[in-house]
Amino acid sequence: MHEASIADAILQSASAKLRTTPEALQITKVRVSVGEFRNVDPESLQFAFDNMKSQYEGMEACQLEIETVNAEATCQTNEHSYHPQFENAFCCQTCGSGIGRMIRGEELNIVSVRIETTKTKERENARIGR
């Protein structure tokens, strides 16, 4: 299951960010974008992330948010922009030719990391009235 190695890489990257952020307490959310053609099962990635996060200091309460990016390609023959799908052998719905170039759908990126710092915690406590 390569999702475990992807989850570990996400956790390592977020953990490094936590260590280099002044006054950081913990990471509360990591948002990633995963392309439809990246061959990553979101449920397996979520499972691996949830089971590994306790191994990283400051990541225990972190939530993983996965955004799936739909594939888009241009065809070989006429450069039509289309959504390649298994059902039609990934061919262009307009002219029937194959994929010429992928525009999106193969990405795997950390989009954002939400870090709780002593300052944000103080603001939150003041808002609640503690």
C-alpha positions as CSV (number, residue, x, y, z in Angstrom):
1,M,0.0,0.0,0.0
2,H,1.9,3.1,-1.2
3,E,-0.7,5.3,0.5
4,A,1.2,4.6,3.8
5,S,4.4,6.0,2.3
6,I,2.5,9.0,1.0
7,A,0.9,9.6,4.4
8,D,4.3,9.4,6.0
9,A,5.8,11.9,3.6
10,I,2.9,14.3,4.3
11,L,3.4,13.9,8.1
12,Q,7.2,14.4,7.8
13,S,6.7,17.6,5.7
14,A,4.1,19.0,8.1
15,S,6.2,18.0,11.1
16,A,9.2,19.9,9.7
17,K,7.0,23.0,9.2
18,L,5.8,22.7,12.8
19,R,9.4,22.6,14.1
20,T,10.5,25.6,12.1
21,T,7.5,27.8,13.0
22,P,8.0,30.1,16.0
23,E,5.7,29.5,18.9
24,A,4.0,26.6,17.2
25,L,2.0,24.2,19.4
26,Q,0.5,21.7,17.0
27,I,-0.8,21.2,13.5
28,T,-4.6,21.0,13.4
29,K,-5.2,20.4,9.6
30,V,-3.3,19.4,6.5
31,R,-5.0,19.9,3.2
32,V,-3.8,18.0,0.1
33,S,-4.8,17.8,-3.5
34,V,-4.6,14.4,-5.2
35,G,-5.1,14.0,-8.9
36,E,-7.6,11.5,-10.2
37,F,-4.9,9.7,-12.2
38,R,-2.4,9.6,-9.3
39,N,-3.5,6.1,-8.3
40,V,-4.1,7.1,-4.7
41,D,-7.0,5.7,-2.9
42,P,-8.3,8.5,-0.6
43,E,-9.8,6.2,2.0
44,S,-6.5,4.3,2.3
45,L,-4.5,7.5,2.5
46,Q,-6.9,8.8,5.2
47,F,-6.6,5.5,7.1
48,A,-2.8,5.5,6.9
49,F,-2.6,9.1,8.0
50,D,-4.9,8.6,11.0
51,N,-2.9,5.6,12.1
52,M,0.5,7.2,11.8
53,K,-0.1,10.8,13.0
54,S,0.4,9.9,16.7
55,Q,4.0,9.0,15.8
56,Y,4.7,12.7,15.2
57,E,4.9,15.2,18.0
58,G,2.2,18.0,17.6
59,M,0.3,16.0,15.0
60,E,-1.9,13.9,17.2
61,A,-5.0,16.0,16.7
62,C,-4.3,16.8,13.0
63,Q,-7.1,16.3,10.5
64,L,-6.3,15.4,6.8
65,E,-8.5,17.0,4.2
66,I,-8.2,15.4,0.8
67,E,-9.3,17.3,-2.3
68,T,-9.6,15.2,-5.5
69,V,-8.6,16.9,-8.7
70,N,-10.5,15.7,-11.8
71,A,-8.3,14.7,-14.7
72,E,-8.2,16.9,-17.8
73,A,-6.3,16.2,-21.0
74,T,-5.9,17.4,-24.6
75,C,-6.3,14.8,-27.3
76,Q,-3.5,13.8,-29.7
77,T,-5.3,14.7,-32.9
78,N,-7.2,18.0,-32.4
79,E,-6.0,19.1,-29.0
80,H,-9.6,19.1,-27.7
81,S,-9.7,19.6,-23.9
82,Y,-11.6,16.7,-22.2
83,H,-12.0,14.5,-19.1
84,P,-10.4,11.2,-19.9
85,Q,-12.4,8.3,-18.5
86,F,-11.9,4.5,-18.2
87,E,-15.4,3.8,-19.7
88,N,-14.3,5.2,-23.1
89,A,-10.7,3.9,-23.0
90,F,-9.5,7.5,-22.0
91,C,-10.2,8.7,-25.5
92,C,-11.5,12.1,-26.5
93,Q,-15.3,12.3,-26.4
94,T,-15.3,14.7,-29.4
95,C,-12.9,12.9,-31.9
96,G,-12.0,9.6,-30.4
97,S,-8.2,10.1,-30.3
98,G,-6.1,9.3,-27.3
99,I,-4.5,11.5,-24.7
100,G,-1.9,13.9,-26.1
101,R,-1.1,15.8,-22.9
102,M,-2.3,15.7,-19.4
103,I,-3.3,19.1,-18.1
104,R,-4.2,18.1,-14.6
105,G,-5.1,15.0,-12.6
106,E,-1.6,13.7,-11.8
107,E,-0.8,16.0,-8.9
108,L,-0.1,15.2,-5.3
109,N,0.4,18.4,-3.3
110,I,0.2,19.7,0.2
111,V,-2.0,22.7,-0.3
112,S,-2.1,24.1,3.2
113,V,-1.1,23.4,6.8
114,R,-3.0,25.0,9.7
115,I,-0.7,25.6,12.7
116,E,-1.9,26.5,16.1
117,T,0.6,28.8,17.8
118,T,0.7,30.3,21.3
119,K,-0.7,33.5,19.8
120,T,-3.7,31.8,18.1
121,K,-4.4,29.9,21.3
122,E,-4.3,33.1,23.4
123,R,-6.7,34.8,20.9
124,E,-9.0,31.7,21.0
125,N,-9.0,31.7,24.8
126,A,-9.7,35.5,25.0
127,R,-12.7,35.0,22.6
128,I,-14.1,32.2,24.7
129,G,-13.5,34.2,27.9
130,R,-11.1,32.0,29.7
